[in-house]
Amino acid sequence: MVLWAARLATIWFHDPALFGITLGMWTIVGLLAAAGALRFAIHARLVDTEHLYASLSAYLLAGIFLGHFYWMLEQISPGSFAPAGNLSRMSAIYFSFVTLATLGYGDIVPRSDVARGLAIVEGVGGQLFLAVLVARLVSLYTRGKEAN
């Protein structure tokens, strides 16, 4: 409720600092939701559709909210990224998913040390997510098939 009120205050006062803080807090809430979904999927004993949806949700939430974090970083510290045009919110989300999937098209490049560090963490985290979680879910799925 506090974040909703802060969002309304941001719209009302048009304060860039309040906007950055509010967006940062929403980003943290989104990443905590992704962590909760990931925790639910990892601690499964048997694989069912809820655990698959939770793992997919964690991956998508991480991409979306890290994209918002990149955009917020560009708003707070202009020049953190070198895009082809300007770094819009959608292009920051695009950069996040390209980084998360480790595609690296190169049309948006992190320039500051903070942006580069976050991109490294997201790229490695995306690979670990796929390697560890998919291996865990497949092993639980095959274990469930053997029990039947």
MARVEX-766312 format. One record per residue: x negated, y negated, z negated of N, C-alpha, C in turn; residue in one letter; residue number from 0. Coordinates in nm, 2 decimals, always signed. Last residue first. Example, Ala and Ser with C-alpha at 12.3 -4.5 7.8 and 13.67 -1.06 7.14 Angstrom:
BEGIN
+--------+--------+--------+--------+--------+--------+--------+--------+--------+------+-----+
|    n.u |    n.v |    n.w |   ca.u |   ca.v |   ca.w |    c.u |    c.v |    c.w | type | seq |
+--------+--------+--------+--------+--------+--------+--------+--------+--------+------+-----+
|  -1.28 |  +0.22 |  -0.71 |  -1.37 |  +0.11 |  -0.71 |  -1.29 |  +0.00 |  -0.79 |    S |   1 |
|  -1.32 |  +0.57 |  -0.78 |  -1.23 |  +0.45 |  -0.78 |  -1.32 |  +0.33 |  -0.78 |    A |   0 |
+--------+--------+--------+--------+--------+--------+--------+--------+--------+------+-----+
***
This chain:
BEGIN
+--------+--------+--------+--------+--------+--------+--------+--------+--------+------+-----+
|    n.u |    n.v |    n.w |   ca.u |   ca.v |   ca.w |    c.u |    c.v |    c.w | type | seq |
+--------+--------+--------+--------+--------+--------+--------+--------+--------+------+-----+
|  -0.59 |  +4.43 |  +1.07 |  -0.46 |  +4.48 |  +1.12 |  -0.48 |  +4.61 |  +1.19 |    N | 147 |
|  -0.85 |  +4.37 |  +1.02 |  -0.77 |  +4.42 |  +0.91 |  -0.64 |  +4.47 |  +0.96 |    A | 146 |
|  -0.94 |  +4.28 |  +1.27 |  -0.99 |  +4.41 |  +1.22 |  -0.91 |  +4.46 |  +1.11 |    E | 145 |
|  -0.82 |  +4.03 |  +1.27 |  -0.78 |  +4.13 |  +1.37 |  -0.82 |  +4.27 |  +1.33 |    K | 144 |
|  -0.95 |  +3.90 |  +1.07 |  -0.81 |  +3.92 |  +1.06 |  -0.76 |  +4.02 |  +1.15 |    G | 143 |
|  -1.20 |  +3.89 |  +1.18 |  -1.19 |  +3.96 |  +1.06 |  -1.04 |  +3.99 |  +1.03 |    R | 142 |
|  -1.15 |  +3.72 |  +1.39 |  -1.19 |  +3.86 |  +1.42 |  -1.17 |  +3.94 |  +1.30 |    T | 141 |
|  -1.10 |  +3.48 |  +1.25 |  -1.00 |  +3.54 |  +1.34 |  -1.03 |  +3.69 |  +1.37 |    Y | 140 |
|  -1.33 |  +3.44 |  +1.11 |  -1.21 |  +3.46 |  +1.03 |  -1.11 |  +3.53 |  +1.12 |    L | 139 |
|  -1.50 |  +3.39 |  +1.33 |  -1.53 |  +3.50 |  +1.24 |  -1.41 |  +3.54 |  +1.16 |    S | 138 |
|  -1.38 |  +3.16 |  +1.44 |  -1.38 |  +3.28 |  +1.52 |  -1.41 |  +3.40 |  +1.43 |    V | 137 |
|  -1.42 |  +2.98 |  +1.23 |  -1.28 |  +3.01 |  +1.27 |  -1.28 |  +3.14 |  +1.35 |    L | 136 |
|  -1.70 |  +2.97 |  +1.22 |  -1.63 |  +3.01 |  +1.10 |  -1.49 |  +3.05 |  +1.14 |    R | 135 |
|  -1.76 |  +2.87 |  +1.48 |  -1.81 |  +3.00 |  +1.44 |  -1.73 |  +3.05 |  +1.32 |    A | 134 |
|  -1.63 |  +2.62 |  +1.46 |  -1.58 |  +2.72 |  +1.56 |  -1.63 |  +2.86 |  +1.52 |    V | 133 |
|  -1.79 |  +2.50 |  +1.25 |  -1.64 |  +2.53 |  +1.24 |  -1.59 |  +2.63 |  +1.33 |    L | 132 |
|  -2.05 |  +2.50 |  +1.36 |  -2.02 |  +2.56 |  +1.23 |  -1.87 |  +2.60 |  +1.22 |    V | 131 |
|  -2.04 |  +2.38 |  +1.62 |  -2.11 |  +2.51 |  +1.59 |  -2.07 |  +2.58 |  +1.47 |    A | 130 |
|  -1.88 |  +2.15 |  +1.59 |  -1.85 |  +2.25 |  +1.68 |  -1.91 |  +2.39 |  +1.65 |    L | 129 |
|  -2.02 |  +2.02 |  +1.38 |  -1.88 |  +2.05 |  +1.37 |  -1.84 |  +2.16 |  +1.46 |    F | 128 |
|  -2.27 |  +1.99 |  +1.50 |  -2.26 |  +2.07 |  +1.38 |  -2.11 |  +2.11 |  +1.36 |    L | 127 |
|  -2.20 |  +1.80 |  +1.70 |  -2.26 |  +1.93 |  +1.73 |  -2.24 |  +2.03 |  +1.62 |    Q | 126 |
|  -2.11 |  +1.59 |  +1.54 |  -2.02 |  +1.65 |  +1.64 |  -2.07 |  +1.79 |  +1.68 |    G | 125 |
|  -2.34 |  +1.52 |  +1.39 |  -2.22 |  +1.57 |  +1.33 |  -2.12 |  +1.64 |  +1.42 |    G | 124 |
|  -2.50 |  +1.43 |  +1.60 |  -2.54 |  +1.55 |  +1.53 |  -2.42 |  +1.61 |  +1.45 |    V | 123 |
|  -2.34 |  +1.20 |  +1.67 |  -2.38 |  +1.30 |  +1.77 |  -2.42 |  +1.44 |  +1.70 |    G | 122 |
|  -2.33 |  +1.06 |  +1.43 |  -2.21 |  +1.11 |  +1.49 |  -2.24 |  +1.22 |  +1.59 |    E | 121 |
|  -2.59 |  +1.00 |  +1.37 |  -2.52 |  +1.08 |  +1.28 |  -2.39 |  +1.14 |  +1.34 |    V | 120 |
|  -2.65 |  +0.85 |  +1.60 |  -2.72 |  +0.97 |  +1.58 |  -2.65 |  +1.06 |  +1.48 |    I | 119 |
|  -2.48 |  +0.63 |  +1.56 |  -2.46 |  +0.72 |  +1.68 |  -2.54 |  +0.85 |  +1.66 |    A | 118 |
|  -2.58 |  +0.52 |  +1.33 |  -2.45 |  +0.58 |  +1.32 |  -2.43 |  +0.67 |  +1.45 |    L | 117 |
|  -2.84 |  +0.44 |  +1.43 |  -2.83 |  +0.54 |  +1.32 |  -2.69 |  +0.60 |  +1.31 |    G | 116 |
|  -2.75 |  +0.25 |  +1.62 |  -2.83 |  +0.37 |  +1.66 |  -2.82 |  +0.48 |  +1.56 |    R | 115 |
|  -2.64 |  +0.06 |  +1.45 |  -2.56 |  +0.12 |  +1.55 |  -2.63 |  +0.25 |  +1.60 |    A | 114 |
|  -2.87 |  -0.01 |  +1.29 |  -2.75 |  +0.05 |  +1.23 |  -2.66 |  +0.12 |  +1.33 |    V | 113 |
|  -3.04 |  -0.12 |  +1.49 |  -3.08 |  +0.00 |  +1.41 |  -2.96 |  +0.07 |  +1.35 |    D | 112 |
|  -2.87 |  -0.22 |  +1.79 |  -2.92 |  -0.24 |  +1.65 |  -2.96 |  -0.11 |  +1.59 |    S | 111 |
|  -2.77 |  -0.10 |  +2.03 |  -2.90 |  -0.18 |  +2.03 |  -2.95 |  -0.20 |  +1.89 |    R | 110 |
|  -2.62 |  +0.16 |  +2.21 |  -2.64 |  +0.10 |  +2.08 |  -2.77 |  +0.02 |  +2.08 |    P | 109 |
|  -2.47 |  +0.11 |  +2.52 |  -2.59 |  +0.15 |  +2.45 |  -2.60 |  +0.09 |  +2.31 |    V | 108 |
|  -2.26 |  +0.23 |  +2.76 |  -2.26 |  +0.15 |  +2.64 |  -2.38 |  +0.21 |  +2.56 |    I | 107 |
|  -2.33 |  +0.40 |  +2.97 |  -2.27 |  +0.27 |  +3.00 |  -2.26 |  +0.18 |  +2.88 |    D | 106 |
|  -2.42 |  +0.65 |  +2.90 |  -2.52 |  +0.54 |  +2.91 |  -2.46 |  +0.41 |  +2.95 |    G | 105 |
|  -2.30 |  +0.90 |  +2.85 |  -2.30 |  +0.84 |  +2.98 |  -2.40 |  +0.73 |  +3.00 |    Y | 104 |
|  -2.31 |  +1.12 |  +2.64 |  -2.41 |  +1.01 |  +2.66 |  -2.41 |  +0.96 |  +2.80 |    G | 103 |
|  -2.21 |  +1.36 |  +2.52 |  -2.22 |  +1.34 |  +2.67 |  -2.32 |  +1.23 |  +2.71 |    L | 102 |
|  -2.16 |  +1.44 |  +2.26 |  -2.30 |  +1.43 |  +2.31 |  -2.31 |  +1.43 |  +2.46 |    T | 101 |
|  -1.92 |  +1.40 |  +2.15 |  -1.93 |  +1.52 |  +2.24 |  -2.07 |  +1.53 |  +2.30 |    A | 100 |
|  -1.97 |  +1.17 |  +2.01 |  -1.93 |  +1.29 |  +1.94 |  -1.95 |  +1.41 |  +2.02 |    L |  99 |
|  -2.02 |  +0.99 |  +2.23 |  -2.13 |  +1.03 |  +2.14 |  -2.09 |  +1.15 |  +2.06 |    T |  98 |
|  -1.77 |  +0.99 |  +2.34 |  -1.88 |  +1.02 |  +2.43 |  -2.00 |  +1.06 |  +2.34 |    V |  97 |
|  -1.62 |  +0.89 |  +2.13 |  -1.60 |  +1.03 |  +2.17 |  -1.71 |  +1.07 |  +2.27 |    F |  96 |
|  -1.74 |  +0.63 |  +2.10 |  -1.74 |  +0.72 |  +1.99 |  -1.72 |  +0.87 |  +2.04 |    S |  95 |
|  -1.68 |  +0.51 |  +2.34 |  -1.82 |  +0.53 |  +2.31 |  -1.83 |  +0.64 |  +2.20 |    F |  94 |
|  -1.40 |  +0.50 |  +2.31 |  -1.46 |  +0.57 |  +2.42 |  -1.61 |  +0.61 |  +2.39 |    Y |  93 |
|  -1.40 |  +0.32 |  +2.10 |  -1.34 |  +0.45 |  +2.08 |  -1.40 |  +0.55 |  +2.19 |    I |  92 |
|  -1.50 |  +0.10 |  +2.24 |  -1.57 |  +0.15 |  +2.12 |  -1.53 |  +0.29 |  +2.09 |    A |  91 |
|  -1.31 |  +0.05 |  +2.43 |  -1.44 |  +0.10 |  +2.47 |  -1.52 |  +0.15 |  +2.36 |    S |  90 |
|  -1.10 |  -0.02 |  +2.26 |  -1.09 |  +0.10 |  +2.34 |  -1.22 |  +0.15 |  +2.39 |    M |  89 |
|  -1.20 |  -0.27 |  +2.16 |  -1.17 |  -0.16 |  +2.07 |  -1.16 |  -0.03 |  +2.14 |    R |  88 |
|  -1.47 |  -0.38 |  +2.37 |  -1.33 |  -0.38 |  +2.32 |  -1.31 |  -0.27 |  +2.23 |    S |  87 |
|  -1.74 |  -0.53 |  +2.44 |  -1.71 |  -0.41 |  +2.37 |  -1.57 |  -0.43 |  +2.31 |    L |  86 |
|  -1.76 |  -0.66 |  +2.77 |  -1.76 |  -0.68 |  +2.63 |  -1.71 |  -0.55 |  +2.56 |    N |  85 |
|  -1.94 |  -0.47 |  +2.99 |  -1.87 |  -0.60 |  +2.98 |  -1.88 |  -0.64 |  +2.83 |    G |  84 |
|  -2.12 |  -0.27 |  +2.94 |  -2.12 |  -0.32 |  +3.07 |  -2.05 |  -0.46 |  +3.07 |    A |  83 |
|  -2.27 |  -0.32 |  +2.61 |  -2.18 |  -0.26 |  +2.70 |  -2.19 |  -0.32 |  +2.84 |    P |  82 |
|  -2.48 |  -0.28 |  +2.38 |  -2.49 |  -0.34 |  +2.51 |  -2.40 |  -0.27 |  +2.60 |    A |  81 |
|  -2.43 |  -0.36 |  +2.03 |  -2.41 |  -0.27 |  +2.15 |  -2.43 |  -0.35 |  +2.27 |    F |  80 |
|  -2.48 |  -0.57 |  +1.87 |  -2.51 |  -0.43 |  +1.82 |  -2.51 |  -0.33 |  +1.93 |    S |  79 |
|  -2.38 |  -0.81 |  +1.94 |  -2.51 |  -0.77 |  +2.00 |  -2.55 |  -0.63 |  +1.95 |    G |  78 |
|  -2.26 |  -0.93 |  +1.63 |  -2.25 |  -0.92 |  +1.77 |  -2.39 |  -0.89 |  +1.83 |    P |  77 |
|  -2.16 |  -0.80 |  +1.36 |  -2.29 |  -0.83 |  +1.41 |  -2.29 |  -0.82 |  +1.56 |    S |  76 |
|  -1.88 |  -0.78 |  +1.34 |  -1.96 |  -0.84 |  +1.23 |  -2.10 |  -0.88 |  +1.27 |    I |  75 |
|  -1.81 |  -0.67 |  +1.58 |  -1.74 |  -0.79 |  +1.54 |  -1.82 |  -0.86 |  +1.43 |    Q |  74 |
|  -1.96 |  -0.43 |  +1.58 |  -1.98 |  -0.53 |  +1.68 |  -1.92 |  -0.67 |  +1.65 |    E |  73 |
|  -1.84 |  -0.31 |  +1.36 |  -1.98 |  -0.34 |  +1.35 |  -2.01 |  -0.45 |  +1.46 |    L |  72 |
|  -1.59 |  -0.26 |  +1.46 |  -1.60 |  -0.35 |  +1.35 |  -1.75 |  -0.40 |  +1.34 |    M |  71 |
|  -1.66 |  -0.07 |  +1.66 |  -1.60 |  -0.20 |  +1.70 |  -1.61 |  -0.30 |  +1.59 |    W |  70 |
|  -1.75 |  +0.14 |  +1.50 |  -1.84 |  +0.07 |  +1.59 |  -1.78 |  -0.06 |  +1.64 |    Y |  69 |
|  -1.50 |  +0.19 |  +1.37 |  -1.62 |  +0.14 |  +1.29 |  -1.72 |  +0.08 |  +1.38 |    F |  68 |
|  -1.35 |  +0.28 |  +1.57 |  -1.31 |  +0.16 |  +1.50 |  -1.43 |  +0.10 |  +1.42 |    H |  67 |
|  -1.50 |  +0.52 |  +1.62 |  -1.49 |  +0.41 |  +1.72 |  -1.44 |  +0.28 |  +1.66 |    G |  66 |
|  -1.45 |  +0.65 |  +1.38 |  -1.58 |  +0.60 |  +1.41 |  -1.59 |  +0.50 |  +1.52 |    L |  65 |
|  -1.17 |  +0.70 |  +1.43 |  -1.21 |  +0.60 |  +1.33 |  -1.36 |  +0.56 |  +1.33 |    F |  64 |
|  -1.18 |  +0.87 |  +1.66 |  -1.10 |  +0.75 |  +1.66 |  -1.16 |  +0.65 |  +1.55 |    I |  63 |
|  -1.35 |  +1.09 |  +1.57 |  -1.38 |  +1.01 |  +1.69 |  -1.31 |  +0.88 |  +1.70 |    G |  62 |
|  -1.21 |  +1.18 |  +1.34 |  -1.35 |  +1.13 |  +1.33 |  -1.39 |  +1.04 |  +1.46 |    A |  61 |
|  -0.97 |  +1.26 |  +1.45 |  -0.97 |  +1.15 |  +1.36 |  -1.11 |  +1.09 |  +1.35 |    L |  60 |
|  -1.06 |  +1.48 |  +1.61 |  -1.00 |  +1.36 |  +1.68 |  -1.00 |  +1.24 |  +1.58 |    L |  59 |
|  -1.15 |  +1.65 |  +1.41 |  -1.24 |  +1.61 |  +1.52 |  -1.19 |  +1.48 |  +1.59 |    Y |  58 |
|  -0.92 |  +1.68 |  +1.25 |  -1.05 |  +1.63 |  +1.19 |  -1.14 |  +1.58 |  +1.30 |    A |  57 |
|  -0.75 |  +1.80 |  +1.44 |  -0.72 |  +1.67 |  +1.38 |  -0.84 |  +1.61 |  +1.32 |    S |  56 |
|  -0.87 |  +2.05 |  +1.47 |  -0.86 |  +1.96 |  +1.59 |  -0.83 |  +1.82 |  +1.54 |    L |  55 |
|  -0.84 |  +2.15 |  +1.21 |  -0.98 |  +2.13 |  +1.27 |  -0.97 |  +2.04 |  +1.39 |    S |  54 |
|  -0.56 |  +2.16 |  +1.19 |  -0.64 |  +2.08 |  +1.10 |  -0.78 |  +2.05 |  +1.15 |    A |  53 |
|  -0.50 |  +2.34 |  +1.39 |  -0.45 |  +2.20 |  +1.41 |  -0.53 |  +2.11 |  +1.31 |    Y |  52 |
|  -0.61 |  +2.57 |  +1.28 |  -0.66 |  +2.52 |  +1.41 |  -0.62 |  +2.38 |  +1.43 |    L |  51 |
|  -0.46 |  +2.59 |  +1.04 |  -0.60 |  +2.57 |  +1.03 |  -0.66 |  +2.52 |  +1.16 |    H |  50 |
|  -0.20 |  +2.63 |  +1.16 |  -0.23 |  +2.51 |  +1.07 |  -0.38 |  +2.48 |  +1.06 |    E |  49 |
|  -0.23 |  +2.88 |  +1.29 |  -0.22 |  +2.76 |  +1.37 |  -0.24 |  +2.63 |  +1.28 |    T |  48 |
|  -0.48 |  +3.06 |  +1.10 |  -0.34 |  +3.04 |  +1.16 |  -0.34 |  +2.91 |  +1.23 |    D |  47 |
|  -0.71 |  +3.27 |  +0.97 |  -0.69 |  +3.17 |  +1.07 |  -0.55 |  +3.17 |  +1.11 |    V |  46 |
|  -0.77 |  +3.32 |  +0.62 |  -0.73 |  +3.37 |  +0.75 |  -0.70 |  +3.25 |  +0.84 |    L |  45 |
|  -0.89 |  +3.15 |  +0.45 |  -0.92 |  +3.29 |  +0.44 |  -0.88 |  +3.36 |  +0.56 |    R |  44 |
|  -1.04 |  +2.82 |  +0.48 |  -0.93 |  +2.92 |  +0.52 |  -0.98 |  +3.06 |  +0.49 |    A |  43 |
|  -1.20 |  +2.61 |  +0.44 |  -1.17 |  +2.70 |  +0.33 |  -1.06 |  +2.80 |  +0.36 |    H |  42 |
|  -1.20 |  +2.46 |  +0.68 |  -1.32 |  +2.54 |  +0.64 |  -1.29 |  +2.64 |  +0.54 |    I |  41 |
|  -0.95 |  +2.33 |  +0.68 |  -0.99 |  +2.43 |  +0.79 |  -1.10 |  +2.52 |  +0.75 |    A |  40 |
|  -0.98 |  +2.16 |  +0.46 |  -0.87 |  +2.26 |  +0.47 |  -0.90 |  +2.37 |  +0.57 |    F |  39 |
|  -1.19 |  +2.01 |  +0.54 |  -1.21 |  +2.09 |  +0.42 |  -1.10 |  +2.20 |  +0.42 |    R |  38 |
|  -1.08 |  +1.88 |  +0.76 |  -1.19 |  +1.96 |  +0.78 |  -1.21 |  +2.06 |  +0.66 |    L |  37 |
|  -0.89 |  +1.72 |  +0.63 |  -0.85 |  +1.82 |  +0.73 |  -0.96 |  +1.92 |  +0.75 |    A |  36 |
|  -1.06 |  +1.56 |  +0.47 |  -0.96 |  +1.65 |  +0.41 |  -0.91 |  +1.76 |  +0.50 |    G |  35 |
|  -1.20 |  +1.43 |  +0.67 |  -1.28 |  +1.52 |  +0.58 |  -1.18 |  +1.61 |  +0.51 |    A |  34 |
|  -1.00 |  +1.28 |  +0.78 |  -1.07 |  +1.38 |  +0.86 |  -1.14 |  +1.48 |  +0.78 |    A |  33 |
|  -0.94 |  +1.12 |  +0.56 |  -0.84 |  +1.21 |  +0.61 |  -0.90 |  +1.32 |  +0.70 |    A |  32 |
|  -1.18 |  +0.98 |  +0.55 |  -1.14 |  +1.07 |  +0.44 |  -1.03 |  +1.16 |  +0.48 |    L |  31 |
|  -1.15 |  +0.84 |  +0.79 |  -1.26 |  +0.94 |  +0.78 |  -1.24 |  +1.03 |  +0.66 |    L |  30 |
|  -0.93 |  +0.67 |  +0.72 |  -0.92 |  +0.77 |  +0.83 |  -1.03 |  +0.88 |  +0.82 |    G |  29 |
|  -1.05 |  +0.52 |  +0.51 |  -0.93 |  +0.61 |  +0.48 |  -0.91 |  +0.71 |  +0.59 |    V |  28 |
|  -1.25 |  +0.39 |  +0.65 |  -1.28 |  +0.48 |  +0.54 |  -1.17 |  +0.58 |  +0.51 |    I |  27 |
|  -1.09 |  +0.24 |  +0.82 |  -1.18 |  +0.33 |  +0.88 |  -1.22 |  +0.44 |  +0.77 |    T |  26 |
|  -0.97 |  +0.07 |  +0.64 |  -0.88 |  +0.17 |  +0.72 |  -0.97 |  +0.27 |  +0.78 |    W |  25 |
|  -1.20 |  -0.07 |  +0.56 |  -1.12 |  +0.01 |  +0.46 |  -1.03 |  +0.11 |  +0.53 |    M |  24 |
|  -1.26 |  -0.20 |  +0.80 |  -1.36 |  -0.11 |  +0.73 |  -1.29 |  -0.02 |  +0.64 |    G |  23 |
|  -1.04 |  -0.37 |  +0.83 |  -1.06 |  -0.26 |  +0.93 |  -1.16 |  -0.16 |  +0.87 |    L |  22 |
|  -1.08 |  -0.53 |  +0.60 |  -0.96 |  -0.45 |  +0.61 |  -0.98 |  -0.33 |  +0.71 |    T |  21 |
|  -1.32 |  -0.66 |  +0.67 |  -1.31 |  -0.58 |  +0.55 |  -1.19 |  -0.48 |  +0.55 |    I |  20 |
|  -1.25 |  -0.79 |  +0.91 |  -1.35 |  -0.69 |  +0.90 |  -1.35 |  -0.60 |  +0.78 |    G |  19 |
|  -1.04 |  -0.96 |  +0.81 |  -1.01 |  -0.86 |  +0.91 |  -1.12 |  -0.75 |  +0.91 |    F |  18 |
|  -1.19 |  -1.12 |  +0.64 |  -1.08 |  -1.03 |  +0.58 |  -1.04 |  -0.93 |  +0.68 |    L |  17 |
|  -1.34 |  -1.25 |  +0.83 |  -1.41 |  -1.17 |  +0.72 |  -1.31 |  -1.07 |  +0.66 |    A |  16 |
|  -1.15 |  -1.39 |  +0.99 |  -1.24 |  -1.28 |  +1.05 |  -1.30 |  -1.19 |  +0.94 |    P |  15 |
|  -0.83 |  -1.46 |  +0.92 |  -0.96 |  -1.47 |  +0.86 |  -1.05 |  -1.36 |  +0.92 |    D |  14 |
|  -0.55 |  -1.51 |  +0.96 |  -0.65 |  -1.51 |  +1.07 |  -0.79 |  -1.53 |  +1.03 |    H |  13 |
|  -0.34 |  -1.50 |  +0.78 |  -0.45 |  -1.60 |  +0.76 |  -0.55 |  -1.61 |  +0.87 |    F |  12 |
|  -0.17 |  -1.30 |  +0.88 |  -0.12 |  -1.43 |  +0.84 |  -0.23 |  -1.53 |  +0.83 |    W |  11 |
|  -0.33 |  -1.08 |  +0.93 |  -0.25 |  -1.13 |  +1.04 |  -0.21 |  -1.28 |  +1.00 |    I |  10 |
|  -0.43 |  -1.04 |  +0.67 |  -0.52 |  -1.06 |  +0.79 |  -0.45 |  -1.13 |  +0.90 |    T |   9 |
|  -0.20 |  -0.98 |  +0.53 |  -0.27 |  -1.10 |  +0.50 |  -0.37 |  -1.13 |  +0.61 |    A |   8 |
|  -0.14 |  -0.73 |  +0.65 |  -0.05 |  -0.84 |  +0.67 |  -0.12 |  -0.97 |  +0.64 |    L |   7 |
|  -0.37 |  -0.59 |  +0.55 |  -0.35 |  -0.60 |  +0.69 |  -0.25 |  -0.72 |  +0.73 |    R |   6 |
|  -0.32 |  -0.60 |  +0.28 |  -0.43 |  -0.67 |  +0.33 |  -0.42 |  -0.69 |  +0.48 |    A |   5 |
|  -0.09 |  -0.44 |  +0.27 |  -0.08 |  -0.58 |  +0.23 |  -0.20 |  -0.66 |  +0.28 |    A |   4 |
|  -0.20 |  -0.20 |  +0.35 |  -0.10 |  -0.26 |  +0.43 |  -0.08 |  -0.40 |  +0.40 |    W |   3 |
|  -0.38 |  -0.16 |  +0.14 |  -0.43 |  -0.18 |  +0.27 |  -0.33 |  -0.24 |  +0.37 |    L |   2 |
|  -0.20 |  -0.12 |  -0.07 |  -0.29 |  -0.23 |  -0.08 |  -0.35 |  -0.26 |  +0.06 |    V |   1 |
|  -0.08 |  +0.12 |  +0.00 |  +0.00 |  +0.00 |  +0.00 |  -0.09 |  -0.13 |  +0.00 |    M |   0 |
+--------+--------+--------+--------+--------+--------+--------+--------+--------+------+-----+
***
